[in-house]
């Protein structure tokens, strides 16, 4: 009997399950290492349980909550643009707080036909003085409110929609749209000069069950669209000026022309 075999037999008399490394050291050589400890078992290829390796990936966190946040407000931006760039017309718009609030609360957006200060002044002193007087007269103010309402649409009325249907529908009536041969667009005889588009910017935040932020994504669609169309004249019907003037004459009998 060789000395190695003798030592192996001698050691096996004293091996306990608490000494797995000693058992491995004196195991006979095979093509596979012999693991004699009972604490571990060889992995089953068909089992769902795998021994961890250095290449194992941590499980992906589960998204539990999605929060949509308004990063920029198109309605406020559009109104601020009108206030800064068209102050005289904005004053006229303020004479109808109901219509102004209605477009602010619109879920899809709005469109407003605005006049520059130059275009407002081009109305002439008679009409401007009449407007100023009517804005401070309880009997005439409803007519001014109607004028303002014709300039407000509670949906984002684009140029494409206007020219497709040749009409603009407002809360107080419809306005005809005409496209000339040279491509000019007229809304109730007021020429459309330029348009400004403001869109909401929405951001979605993804969180796990503990409220930890997993990521964010900017949404391309789903927010309001607000349009500001600059025109060179009032789009409200001319008849409203006549009505306003007649009421003024009745209240100021003998005043004649302004």
Buried (B, 14 or more C-beta within 10 A) or exposed (E): EEEEEEEEEEBEEEEEEEBBEBBEEEEEEEEEEEBEEEEEEEEEEEEEEEEEEEEEEEEEBEEEEEEEEEEEBBBEBBBEBBBEBBEBBBBBBEBBEEBBEBBEEBEEBBBBBBBBEEBBEEBEEEBBEBBEBBBEBEEBBBBBBBBBBBBBBBBBBBBEBBBEEEEBEBBBEEBEBEBEEEEEBBBBBBBBBEBBBBBBBBBBBBBEEEEEEBEEEEBEEEBBBBBBBBBBBBBBBEEBBEBBBEBBBEEEEEEEEE
